[in-house]
Amino acid sequence: MSTDTIETHYPPLSLLLCVHNGAAYLPACLNSILTQSFTDFELIIMDDCSTDDSPAILAALTDPRVKIFRNPENLGLTKSLNLGLELVQGNYIARIDADDTMHPTRLQHQVDFLENNPDYGIVGSFAQQMDADGTPTSIQKMPVTNAEIQWFSLLSSPFLHPTVMLRKSTLDAHALTYDTTFRTTQDYDLWARMLTVTKGHNIPLPLTHLRVHEGAISHTKKAAQFTNHQTIACLTIQARCGIDLPPAIITTLLEAFHQPRHSLSWRELGGAIRQYLRLYRAFRKNNPARPVLKTVLLRIARAVLRR
């Protein structure tokens, strides 16, 4: 007598969505996920002890791809993300925030990239920014090639967190998770560590729509984000380039070369340029196959023109 074997299907992709009191924008986010052109995924939702209508919105979902987990207490984003990473079953892990939405082909674009580029462990994209009402504003561009991303990561996050898709085997092989030391800017820290063991790429299309509003973490925890950003940049530069830069210099470099405007004097700008070129020389010494001189010179030229 033969016994039929029932095989369990594990989807190739897991989406990780953390929610805390996100009822205002959650339905739009969920709709953009569940109507993706790429359909073979699981959606892991971590409800971080929401007290608004988020639990009711989630309870009404009937899609079998959705798996909802509720924290017994409010743990914060970093710990919720790590709990979610323990639950995912897919080969790839995509991130999205509850106040953002996705272009219908986002997942297909990123799965195709990782399938065709096995030496890459992370892929993000450009993003369409929108206001609180969902009206599109500007396109947020990011560095595209691995060389540009490696350089950019010394001073700032080279990926927009809600746009990324990660290769799970890269995380597992190097025991990589979000560092709970950082309650904010935890993504920048993870990317900086990932980029020492894998390559990264940003698809130059606005595949995620980022909502800019007063309730976003970038507004409510701006000071903590900046402090963490300085810390991570200092650690990354020291580890990758062997240079110890104090937070004050990091702040000046960010203002001069990563902000749309700066208020530096000519003397301050000259000092920033010297430090920037020093950083580039150290980067090239440890990364001889990653020339980014054109990017460096363009940023210097723009900083001078903005003075």
Residue pairs with C-beta under 8 A, 6 or more apart in sequence:
10 89
10 90
11 40
11 41
11 42
11 65
11 89
11 90
12 40
12 41
12 90
12 91
12 92
12 111
13 38
13 40
13 41
13 42
13 90
13 91
13 92
13 93
13 94
13 107
13 111
13 165
14 41
14 42
14 43
14 44
14 88
14 89
14 90
14 92
14 93
14 94
14 168
15 33
15 41
15 42
15 43
15 44
15 93
15 94
15 95
15 96
15 107
16 44
16 46
16 81
16 84
16 85
16 88
16 93
16 94
16 95
16 96
17 29
17 33
17 43
17 44
17 45
17 46
17 95
17 96
17 97
17 98
18 45
18 46
18 48
18 77
18 80
18 81
18 84
18 97
18 98
19 26
19 45
19 46
19 47
19 48
19 50
19 54
19 58
19 98
20 47
20 48
20 49
20 50
20 54
20 74
20 77
20 80
20 98
21 50
21 51
21 52
21 54
22 29
22 50
22 52
22 54
22 98
22 99
23 50
23 52
23 53
23 54
23 57
24 99
24 215
25 98
25 99
25 100
25 211
26 54
26 57
26 58
26 98
27 57
28 101
28 134
29 96
29 97
29 98
29 99
29 100
29 101
30 57
30 61
31 101
32 101
32 102
32 103
32 104
32 209
33 43
33 96
33 102
34 43
34 63
34 65
34 66
35 104
36 102
36 104
36 105
36 106
36 107
36 108
37 104
37 105
37 107
37 108
38 105
38 107
38 108
38 111
41 65
41 90
41 94
41 107
42 65
42 66
42 67
42 88
42 89
42 90
43 63
43 65
43 66
43 67
44 67
44 69
44 84
44 87
44 88
45 58
45 66
45 67
45 68
45 69
46 69
46 71
46 80
46 81
46 83
46 84
47 54
47 55
47 58
47 68
47 69
47 70
47 71
48 71
48 74
48 75
48 76
48 77
48 80
49 70
49 71
49 72
49 73
49 74
49 75
54 98
55 70
58 66
58 68
59 68
61 68
67 87
69 83
69 84
69 87
71 80
71 83
75 83
76 183
77 183
77 184
77 186
77 217
78 178
78 179
78 180
78 182
78 183
78 186
79 180
81 178
81 186
82 177
82 178
82 180
85 93
85 171
85 177
85 178
88 168
90 168
91 167
91 168
91 169
92 110
92 111
92 114
92 165
92 166
92 167
92 168
93 165
93 166
93 168
93 171
94 107
94 110
94 164
94 165
94 166
95 161
95 162
95 163
95 164
95 165
95 166
96 102
96 162
96 208
97 161
97 162
99 211
99 213
99 215
99 216
100 162
100 208
100 209
100 210
100 211
101 134
101 208
101 209
101 211
102 207
102 208
102 209
103 128
103 205
103 206
103 207
103 208
103 209
105 207
106 125
106 207
106 208
107 165
109 125
109 203
109 205
109 207
110 123
110 125
110 165
110 203
110 207
111 165
113 120
113 123
113 201
113 203
114 120
114 123
114 165
114 167
117 199
117 201
119 198
119 199
120 146
120 167
120 198
120 199
120 200
120 201
121 166
121 167
121 170
121 171
121 194
121 197
121 198
121 199
121 200
122 159
122 164
122 165
122 166
122 167
122 170
122 191
122 194
122 195
122 198
122 199
122 200
122 201
123 164
123 165
123 200
123 201
123 202
123 203
124 142
124 158
124 159
124 160
124 163
124 164
124 165
124 200
124 201
124 202
124 203
125 142
125 160
125 163
125 202
125 203
125 204
125 205
125 206
125 207
125 208
126 139
126 140
126 141
126 142
126 163
126 202
126 203
126 204
126 205
126 206
126 207
127 139
127 140
127 142
127 160
127 162
127 163
127 206
127 207
127 208
127 209
127 210
128 136
128 139
128 140
128 206
128 208
128 209
128 210
129 136
129 137
129 138
129 139
129 140
129 209
129 210
129 212
130 136
130 137
130 209
130 210
130 211
130 212
131 137
131 211
131 212
131 213
132 211
132 212
132 213
132 214
134 209
134 211
136 209
137 212
139 206
140 160
140 206
140 210
141 204
142 152
142 158
142 159
142 160
142 202
143 149
143 151
143 152
143 158
143 202
143 295
144 201
144 202
144 203
144 204
145 201
146 199
146 200
146 201
146 290
147 287
147 290
147 291
147 292
148 158
148 292
148 295
149 158
149 159
149 195
149 200
149 201
149 202
150 158
150 195
150 200
150 283
150 287
150 290
150 292
151 280
151 283
151 290
151 292
151 295
151 296
152 158
153 188
153 191
153 192
153 195
153 236
154 233
154 236
154 237
154 240
154 241
154 279
154 283
155 233
155 237
155 250
155 253
155 254
155 257
155 258
156 188
156 229
156 233
156 254
156 258
157 185
157 187
157 188
157 191
157 229
158 191
158 195
158 200
158 202
159 187
159 191
159 200
159 202
160 208
160 210
161 187
162 208
162 210
163 202
163 207
163 208
164 187
164 191
166 194
167 198
170 176
170 194
170 197
170 198
171 177
171 194
173 197
174 194
174 197
176 190
176 193
176 194
176 197
177 190
178 186
178 187
178 189
178 190
179 186
179 189
179 190
180 186
182 189
182 228
182 232
183 221
183 224
184 217
184 221
184 224
184 225
184 228
185 224
185 225
185 228
185 229
185 232
188 228
188 229
188 232
189 228
189 232
191 200
192 232
192 235
192 236
194 200
196 239
196 240
212 218
213 219
214 220
217 225
218 225
229 254
230 247
230 250
230 251
231 247
233 245
233 250
233 254
234 244
234 245
234 246
234 247
234 250
237 243
237 244
237 245
237 250
237 279
238 244
238 245
240 283
240 286
241 279
241 282
241 283
241 285
241 286
242 282
242 286
243 278
243 279
243 282
245 253
245 275
245 279
249 275
252 264
252 268
252 271
252 272
252 275
253 272
253 275
253 276
253 279
255 262
255 263
255 264
255 272
256 262
256 264
256 269
256 272
256 273
256 276
256 303
257 272
257 276
257 299
257 300
257 303
260 306
261 306
262 269
262 303
262 306
262 307
264 272
264 307
266 307
269 303
269 304
269 307
272 303
273 300
273 303
276 296
276 299
276 300
277 296
280 292
280 293
280 296
283 290
283 292
284 290
284 291
